[in-house]
Amino acid sequence: NVAAVPSSQDTLPPGPGHDLMVRVCSACHSPEIAANQRLSPQEWNSLVQNMSARGAVATDAEFDQITDYLARSFPRTATPPQ
């Protein structure tokens, strides 16, 4: 039995896109950075596109999966009035 080591499993919820996000984003920074942010789907998309422009390596479909995972896992908590 291996001793529990704090990891992205502790702060990042499981779900579709989790492993992909960890693999792509951890190439440059700790993926746990996402756990400290709460953004709208559009803001997550802009952030993911910015990371793509900075050299994150994934296909367009994979970037879409990452955006969906982040938007679902770390939504903006205050919803603006409609």
C-alpha positions, 0 to 999 in steps of 0.5 A: 500500500502506497502512502497517500500523497496530495495530488490533483485527485484531491482538489480536482473533481473527477469527470470527463476531461479530468485526466486530459486537463491534468496531462495538458495543463501540468506540462507548464503549471500545476493543474490545481491553479484551476481549483482557485478560479471560478469562471464562466464558460466563456471565460474558461474558453478564453483562458484555455485559448490563451494557454493554447497560444502560449504553447499548450499542446492538444487538439481543438477537440481536446481543448474543448473537452478541457474547457467543458471540464473546467466550466463544469467543475469550477463555475462562476459562483455568482450568476449575473442577473438575466 
